């Protein structure tokens, strides 16, 4: 689109500037889209070339099928070993957490102090999550080192009787506290 063509159609300068501005926006948007698609195409072609090179390198490096099979087998064994090691680590961590929880329940004052006295190899975790072989060890540690645990002291039984003498000399104990309060309030009123 040219300015001269628009002038021939009878448009004034303001109208021509508006039309050219709008046309320029459309052209710029289309040019950006073309550039984006061109870059995407070039990137995909580069990736295809890289994959082709990798396949060629693989063909060159693996001259016989047995070497490839051995390499795959080794990788599978390494993966299996790593998986087993991870599962063992999780099981050990879970066991430690359960033992520490049991020591908390046994009211150990400092778990880190009591834990070395427990033979964790003799403790096993059952399928239901309970521990076997720990309660006996905790009892033995409590017996030998009771200072490491909070002693369960019986709560004192304090009973307050409802009868108070409240300064009366008759010691009969027949005055009920509520009656005394009511009586004193009545005397204060009078």
Beta strands, then each sheet from edge to edge (+ up, - down):
strand 1: 124-125
strand 2: 131-132
sheet 1: 1+ 2-
end
